[in-house]
Amino acid sequence: MQRLLKPIKISQPVLQRMESARSDCSTDEDLSFIETLRADAQNPMIKNFSQEDSLADDTKDLEEFLNSLD
């Protein structure tokens, strides 16, 4: 005969744990990182990984993405 398993009681939902772990990060550091990425995206001479000049369309797409993070 198979024993019945006891239900497991979760004291804190997983999503809430993830949010509390995220809140340990500094918001100022996050904003600083986003501003650095935005400044790099606005630089027309920025290089991509293949050492070629970035296209203006790619830079605009990156800029739009970064603006959506705010």
Biopython code that builds the backbone (N, CA, C, O; Angstrom):
import numpy as np
from Bio.PDB.StructureBuilder import StructureBuilder

atoms = [
    (1, "MET", "N", (0.837, -1.185, 0.000)),
    (1, "MET", "CA", (0.000, 0.000, 0.000)),
    (1, "MET", "C", (0.883, 1.250, 0.000)),
    (1, "MET", "O", (1.889, 1.311, 0.708)),
    (2, "GLN", "N", (0.504, 2.223, -0.785)),
    (2, "GLN", "CA", (1.316, 3.435, -0.921)),
    (2, "GLN", "C", (0.919, 4.457, 0.144)),
    (2, "GLN", "O", (-0.264, 4.679, 0.401)),
    (3, "ARG", "N", (1.946, 5.084, 0.768)),
    (3, "ARG", "CA", (1.675, 6.104, 1.780)),
    (3, "ARG", "C", (1.252, 7.406, 1.116)),
    (3, "ARG", "O", (1.719, 7.739, 0.026)),
    (4, "LEU", "N", (0.379, 8.125, 1.768)),
    (4, "LEU", "CA", (-0.021, 9.436, 1.260)),
    (4, "LEU", "C", (1.071, 10.449, 1.580)),
    (4, "LEU", "O", (1.620, 10.460, 2.681)),
    (5, "LEU", "N", (1.370, 11.281, 0.623)),
    (5, "LEU", "CA", (2.382, 12.309, 0.838)),
    (5, "LEU", "C", (1.757, 13.526, 1.501)),
    (5, "LEU", "O", (0.631, 13.914, 1.188)),
    (6, "LYS", "N", (2.502, 14.118, 2.418)),
    (6, "LYS", "CA", (2.022, 15.329, 3.068)),
    (6, "LYS", "C", (2.196, 16.507, 2.109)),
    (6, "LYS", "O", (3.199, 16.579, 1.400)),
    (7, "PRO", "N", (1.246, 17.416, 2.080)),
    (7, "PRO", "CA", (1.425, 18.608, 1.235)),
    (7, "PRO", "C", (2.550, 19.482, 1.784)),
    (7, "PRO", "O", (2.747, 19.585, 2.995)),
    (8, "ILE", "N", (3.259, 20.087, 0.893)),
    (8, "ILE", "CA", (4.361, 20.966, 1.291)),
    (8, "ILE", "C", (3.820, 22.383, 1.421)),
    (8, "ILE", "O", (3.139, 22.886, 0.527)),
    (9, "LYS", "N", (4.127, 23.008, 2.529)),
    (9, "LYS", "CA", (3.678, 24.379, 2.744)),
    (9, "LYS", "C", (4.792, 25.326, 2.308)),
    (9, "LYS", "O", (5.913, 25.255, 2.813)),
    (10, "ILE", "N", (4.474, 26.212, 1.367)),
    (10, "ILE", "CA", (5.460, 27.182, 0.893)),
    (10, "ILE", "C", (5.283, 28.451, 1.712)),
    (10, "ILE", "O", (4.221, 29.073, 1.701)),
    (11, "SER", "N", (6.339, 28.822, 2.420)),
    (11, "SER", "CA", (6.234, 29.980, 3.302)),
    (11, "SER", "C", (6.307, 31.297, 2.537)),
    (11, "SER", "O", (5.747, 32.301, 2.979)),
    (12, "GLN", "N", (6.988, 31.303, 1.401)),
    (12, "GLN", "CA", (7.108, 32.524, 0.613)),
    (12, "GLN", "C", (7.032, 32.150, -0.865)),
    (12, "GLN", "O", (7.808, 31.307, -1.314)),
    (13, "PRO", "N", (6.127, 32.748, -1.633)),
    (13, "PRO", "CA", (6.032, 32.411, -3.053)),
    (13, "PRO", "C", (7.342, 32.670, -3.787)),
    (13, "PRO", "O", (8.105, 33.566, -3.427)),
    (14, "VAL", "N", (7.588, 31.875, -4.815)),
    (14, "VAL", "CA", (8.840, 31.973, -5.565)),
    (14, "VAL", "C", (9.011, 33.358, -6.159)),
    (14, "VAL", "O", (10.099, 33.929, -6.087)),
    (15, "LEU", "N", (7.953, 33.911, -6.746)),
    (15, "LEU", "CA", (8.036, 35.230, -7.366)),
    (15, "LEU", "C", (8.425, 36.287, -6.346)),
    (15, "LEU", "O", (9.234, 37.169, -6.631)),
    (16, "GLN", "N", (7.847, 36.194, -5.162)),
    (16, "GLN", "CA", (8.163, 37.158, -4.115)),
    (16, "GLN", "C", (9.624, 37.024, -3.691)),
    (16, "GLN", "O", (10.281, 38.031, -3.429)),
    (17, "ARG", "N", (10.138, 35.804, -3.621)),
    (17, "ARG", "CA", (11.551, 35.597, -3.286)),
    (17, "ARG", "C", (12.447, 36.218, -4.342)),
    (17, "ARG", "O", (13.464, 36.831, -4.018)),
    (18, "MET", "N", (12.069, 36.058, -5.614)),
    (18, "MET", "CA", (12.882, 36.627, -6.690)),
    (18, "MET", "C", (12.889, 38.147, -6.601)),
    (18, "MET", "O", (13.929, 38.776, -6.797)),
    (19, "GLU", "N", (11.729, 38.742, -6.306)),
    (19, "GLU", "CA", (11.648, 40.195, -6.190)),
    (19, "GLU", "C", (12.484, 40.700, -5.014)),
    (19, "GLU", "O", (13.142, 41.734, -5.125)),
    (20, "SER", "N", (12.463, 39.984, -3.897)),
    (20, "SER", "CA", (13.249, 40.436, -2.748)),
    (20, "SER", "C", (14.741, 40.303, -3.033)),
    (20, "SER", "O", (15.534, 41.113, -2.553)),
    (21, "ALA", "N", (15.131, 39.297, -3.805)),
    (21, "ALA", "CA", (16.538, 39.158, -4.177)),
    (21, "ALA", "C", (16.939, 40.286, -5.110)),
    (21, "ALA", "O", (18.048, 40.813, -5.021)),
    (22, "ARG", "N", (16.034, 40.653, -6.002)),
    (22, "ARG", "CA", (16.324, 41.736, -6.943)),
    (22, "ARG", "C", (16.419, 43.072, -6.215)),
    (22, "ARG", "O", (17.221, 43.924, -6.597)),
    (23, "SER", "N", (15.619, 43.267, -5.179)),
    (23, "SER", "CA", (15.632, 44.540, -4.476)),
    (23, "SER", "C", (16.947, 44.764, -3.736)),
    (23, "SER", "O", (17.246, 45.889, -3.335)),
    (24, "ASP", "N", (17.734, 43.707, -3.551)),
    (24, "ASP", "CA", (19.043, 43.871, -2.927)),
    (24, "ASP", "C", (19.999, 44.626, -3.838)),
    (24, "ASP", "O", (20.969, 45.213, -3.358)),
    (25, "CYS", "N", (19.743, 44.622, -5.150)),
    (25, "CYS", "CA", (20.595, 45.332, -6.100)),
    (25, "CYS", "C", (20.361, 46.827, -5.952)),
    (25, "CYS", "O", (19.261, 47.274, -5.625)),
    (26, "SER", "N", (21.401, 47.575, -6.195)),
    (26, "SER", "CA", (21.297, 49.017, -6.097)),
    (26, "SER", "C", (20.613, 49.589, -7.333)),
    (26, "SER", "O", (21.028, 49.322, -8.461)),
    (27, "THR", "N", (19.574, 50.369, -7.117)),
    (27, "THR", "CA", (18.869, 51.013, -8.225)),
    (27, "THR", "C", (19.780, 52.024, -8.898)),
    (27, "THR", "O", (19.736, 52.184, -10.118)),
    (28, "ASP", "N", (20.603, 52.703, -8.120)),
    (28, "ASP", "CA", (21.532, 53.676, -8.698)),
    (28, "ASP", "C", (22.505, 53.005, -9.655)),
    (28, "ASP", "O", (22.822, 53.560, -10.707)),
    (29, "GLU", "N", (22.983, 51.815, -9.300)),
    (29, "GLU", "CA", (23.891, 51.083, -10.181)),
    (29, "GLU", "C", (23.186, 50.682, -11.469)),
    (29, "GLU", "O", (23.766, 50.765, -12.552)),
    (30, "ASP", "N", (21.927, 50.243, -11.353)),
    (30, "ASP", "CA", (21.150, 49.868, -12.534)),
    (30, "ASP", "C", (20.970, 51.060, -13.461)),
    (30, "ASP", "O", (21.171, 50.950, -14.671)),
    (31, "LEU", "N", (20.589, 52.207, -12.887)),
    (31, "LEU", "CA", (20.383, 53.402, -13.704)),
    (31, "LEU", "C", (21.680, 53.871, -14.340)),
    (31, "LEU", "O", (21.690, 54.317, -15.487)),
    (32, "SER", "N", (22.771, 53.770, -13.597)),
    (32, "SER", "CA", (24.071, 54.160, -14.136)),
    (32, "SER", "C", (24.447, 53.274, -15.318)),
    (32, "SER", "O", (24.955, 53.762, -16.327)),
    (33, "PHE", "N", (24.197, 51.974, -15.194)),
    (33, "PHE", "CA", (24.498, 51.036, -16.273)),
    (33, "PHE", "C", (23.658, 51.344, -17.511)),
    (33, "PHE", "O", (24.170, 51.325, -18.631)),
    (34, "ILE", "N", (22.368, 51.629, -17.312)),
    (34, "ILE", "CA", (21.486, 51.960, -18.436)),
    (34, "ILE", "C", (21.941, 53.251, -19.106)),
    (34, "ILE", "O", (21.945, 53.341, -20.334)),
    (35, "GLU", "N", (22.321, 54.246, -18.318)),
    (35, "GLU", "CA", (22.795, 55.511, -18.891)),
    (35, "GLU", "C", (24.084, 55.309, -19.683)),
    (35, "GLU", "O", (24.278, 55.942, -20.721)),
    (36, "THR", "N", (24.968, 54.431, -19.202)),
    (36, "THR", "CA", (26.203, 54.128, -19.934)),
    (36, "THR", "C", (25.879, 53.468, -21.265)),
    (36, "THR", "O", (26.455, 53.823, -22.293)),
    (37, "LEU", "N", (24.957, 52.506, -21.250)),
    (37, "LEU", "CA", (24.550, 51.856, -22.497)),
    (37, "LEU", "C", (23.920, 52.852, -23.453)),
    (37, "LEU", "O", (24.170, 52.806, -24.658)),
    (38, "ARG", "N", (23.103, 53.754, -22.919)),
    (38, "ARG", "CA", (22.447, 54.753, -23.763)),
    (38, "ARG", "C", (23.485, 55.680, -24.404)),
    (38, "ARG", "O", (23.381, 56.002, -25.587)),
    (39, "ALA", "N", (24.482, 56.108, -23.628)),
    (39, "ALA", "CA", (25.528, 56.976, -24.167)),
    (39, "ALA", "C", (26.314, 56.257, -25.255)),
    (39, "ALA", "O", (26.657, 56.856, -26.274)),
    (40, "ASP", "N", (26.601, 54.971, -25.041)),
    (40, "ASP", "CA", (27.297, 54.185, -26.065)),
    (40, "ASP", "C", (26.456, 54.054, -27.323)),
    (40, "ASP", "O", (26.984, 54.104, -28.434)),
    (41, "ALA", "N", (25.149, 53.885, -27.155)),
    (41, "ALA", "CA", (24.261, 53.728, -28.313)),
    (41, "ALA", "C", (24.183, 55.012, -29.130)),
    (41, "ALA", "O", (23.982, 54.965, -30.344)),
    (42, "GLN", "N", (24.340, 56.153, -28.474)),
    (42, "GLN", "CA", (24.258, 57.431, -29.176)),
    (42, "GLN", "C", (25.573, 57.805, -29.848)),
    (42, "GLN", "O", (25.611, 58.752, -30.633)),
    (43, "ASN", "N", (26.642, 57.086, -29.559)),
    (43, "ASN", "CA", (27.943, 57.366, -30.155)),
    (43, "ASN", "C", (27.986, 56.764, -31.560)),
    (43, "ASN", "O", (27.916, 55.543, -31.698)),
    (44, "PRO", "N", (28.099, 57.592, -32.609)),
    (44, "PRO", "CA", (28.070, 57.060, -33.980)),
    (44, "PRO", "C", (29.306, 56.242, -34.345)),
    (44, "PRO", "O", (29.282, 55.507, -35.333)),
    (45, "MET", "N", (30.367, 56.352, -33.580)),
    (45, "MET", "CA", (31.609, 55.641, -33.907)),
    (45, "MET", "C", (31.768, 54.337, -33.126)),
    (45, "MET", "O", (32.821, 53.702, -33.183)),
    (46, "ILE", "N", (30.735, 53.942, -32.406)),
    (46, "ILE", "CA", (30.847, 52.710, -31.612)),
    (46, "ILE", "C", (31.052, 51.511, -32.531)),
    (46, "ILE", "O", (30.492, 51.449, -33.626)),
    (47, "LYS", "N", (31.849, 50.575, -32.078)),
    (47, "LYS", "CA", (32.159, 49.382, -32.877)),
    (47, "LYS", "C", (31.356, 48.198, -32.355)),
    (47, "LYS", "O", (31.090, 48.099, -31.157)),
    (48, "ASN", "N", (30.975, 47.306, -33.253)),
    (48, "ASN", "CA", (30.323, 46.080, -32.808)),
    (48, "ASN", "C", (31.373, 44.979, -32.681)),
    (48, "ASN", "O", (32.562, 45.235, -32.876)),
    (49, "PHE", "N", (30.954, 43.770, -32.359)),
    (49, "PHE", "CA", (31.907, 42.698, -32.080)),
    (49, "PHE", "C", (32.737, 42.293, -33.287)),
    (49, "PHE", "O", (33.826, 41.742, -33.122)),
    (50, "SER", "N", (32.254, 42.550, -34.492)),
    (50, "SER", "CA", (33.025, 42.181, -35.680)),
    (50, "SER", "C", (33.957, 43.312, -36.118)),
    (50, "SER", "O", (34.536, 43.261, -37.203)),
    (51, "GLN", "N", (34.097, 44.327, -35.271)),
    (51, "GLN", "CA", (34.994, 45.460, -35.515)),
    (51, "GLN", "C", (34.591, 46.282, -36.735)),
    (51, "GLN", "O", (35.447, 46.888, -37.381)),
    (52, "GLU", "N", (33.314, 46.309, -37.054)),
    (52, "GLU", "CA", (32.793, 47.154, -38.120)),
    (52, "GLU", "C", (31.953, 48.241, -37.480)),
    (52, "GLU", "O", (31.409, 48.058, -36.391)),
    (53, "ASP", "N", (31.846, 49.389, -38.169)),
    (53, "ASP", "CA", (31.015, 50.463, -37.640)),
    (53, "ASP", "C", (29.569, 49.997, -37.533)),
    (53, "ASP", "O", (29.064, 49.319, -38.428)),
    (54, "SER", "N", (28.907, 50.357, -36.447)),
    (54, "SER", "CA", (27.502, 49.990, -36.271)),
    (54, "SER", "C", (26.644, 50.770, -37.251)),
    (54, "SER", "O", (26.954, 51.911, -37.593)),
    (55, "LEU", "N", (25.579, 50.155, -37.695)),
    (55, "LEU", "CA", (24.640, 50.832, -38.575)),
    (55, "LEU", "C", (23.758, 51.764, -37.757)),
    (55, "LEU", "O", (23.474, 51.495, -36.590)),
    (56, "ALA", "N", (23.328, 52.855, -38.368)),
    (56, "ALA", "CA", (22.477, 53.819, -37.672)),
    (56, "ALA", "C", (21.177, 53.172, -37.213)),
    (56, "ALA", "O", (20.670, 53.498, -36.140)),
    (57, "ASP", "N", (20.630, 52.256, -38.015)),
    (57, "ASP", "CA", (19.378, 51.582, -37.647)),
    (57, "ASP", "C", (19.561, 50.748, -36.386)),
    (57, "ASP", "O", (18.692, 50.743, -35.514)),
    (58, "ASP", "N", (20.683, 50.045, -36.284)),
    (58, "ASP", "CA", (20.954, 49.235, -35.093)),
    (58, "ASP", "C", (21.066, 50.118, -33.861)),
    (58, "ASP", "O", (20.566, 49.772, -32.791)),
    (59, "THR", "N", (21.728, 51.265, -34.017)),
    (59, "THR", "CA", (21.895, 52.193, -32.904)),
    (59, "THR", "C", (20.541, 52.733, -32.468)),
    (59, "THR", "O", (20.268, 52.852, -31.274)),
    (60, "LYS", "N", (19.691, 53.061, -33.445)),
    (60, "LYS", "CA", (18.363, 53.579, -33.121)),
    (60, "LYS", "C", (17.537, 52.514, -32.402)),
    (60, "LYS", "O", (16.830, 52.819, -31.441)),
    (61, "ASP", "N", (17.625, 51.264, -32.866)),
    (61, "ASP", "CA", (16.898, 50.173, -32.210)),
    (61, "ASP", "C", (17.359, 49.999, -30.769)),
    (61, "ASP", "O", (16.540, 49.806, -29.871)),
    (62, "LEU", "N", (18.666, 50.067, -30.551)),
    (62, "LEU", "CA", (19.208, 49.929, -29.202)),
    (62, "LEU", "C", (18.743, 51.086, -28.326)),
    (62, "LEU", "O", (18.387, 50.885, -27.165)),
    (63, "GLU", "N", (18.745, 52.294, -28.879)),
    (63, "GLU", "CA", (18.290, 53.464, -28.145)),
    (63, "GLU", "C", (16.825, 53.318, -27.733)),
    (63, "GLU", "O", (16.462, 53.618, -26.596)),
    (64, "GLU", "N", (15.987, 52.857, -28.665)),
    (64, "GLU", "CA", (14.566, 52.665, -28.365)),
    (64, "GLU", "C", (14.382, 51.611, -27.276)),
    (64, "GLU", "O", (13.547, 51.769, -26.386)),
    (65, "PHE", "N", (15.163, 50.539, -27.352)),
    (65, "PHE", "CA", (15.083, 49.497, -26.333)),
    (65, "PHE", "C", (15.464, 50.050, -24.963)),
    (65, "PHE", "O", (14.777, 49.792, -23.974)),
    (66, "LEU", "N", (16.556, 50.809, -24.903)),
    (66, "LEU", "CA", (17.003, 51.362, -23.627)),
    (66, "LEU", "C", (15.983, 52.348, -23.071)),
    (66, "LEU", "O", (15.756, 52.392, -21.862)),
    (67, "ASN", "N", (15.369, 53.136, -23.944)),
    (67, "ASN", "CA", (14.340, 54.072, -23.486)),
    (67, "ASN", "C", (13.130, 53.336, -22.932)),
    (67, "ASN", "O", (12.460, 53.837, -22.030)),
    (68, "SER", "N", (12.845, 52.161, -23.458)),
    (68, "SER", "CA", (11.702, 51.386, -22.973)),
    (68, "SER", "C", (11.956, 50.813, -21.576)),
    (68, "SER", "O", (11.010, 50.422, -20.892)),
    (69, "LEU", "N", (13.215, 50.758, -21.144)),
    (69, "LEU", "CA", (13.542, 50.218, -19.822)),
    (69, "LEU", "C", (13.204, 51.186, -18.697)),
    (69, "LEU", "O", (13.036, 50.769, -17.551)),
    (70, "ASP", "N", (13.104, 52.472, -19.014)),
    (70, "ASP", "CA", (12.843, 53.480, -17.971)),
    (70, "ASP", "C", (11.507, 53.354, -17.343)),
    (70, "ASP", "O", (11.166, 54.137, -16.457)),
]
sb = StructureBuilder()
sb.init_structure("model")
sb.init_model(0)
sb.init_chain("A")
sb.init_seg("    ")
for serial, (resi, resn, name, xyz) in enumerate(atoms, 1):
    if name == "N":
        sb.init_residue(resn, " ", resi, " ")
    sb.init_atom(name, np.array(xyz, "f"), 0.0, 1.0, " ", f" {name:<3s}", serial, name[0])
structure = sb.get_structure()
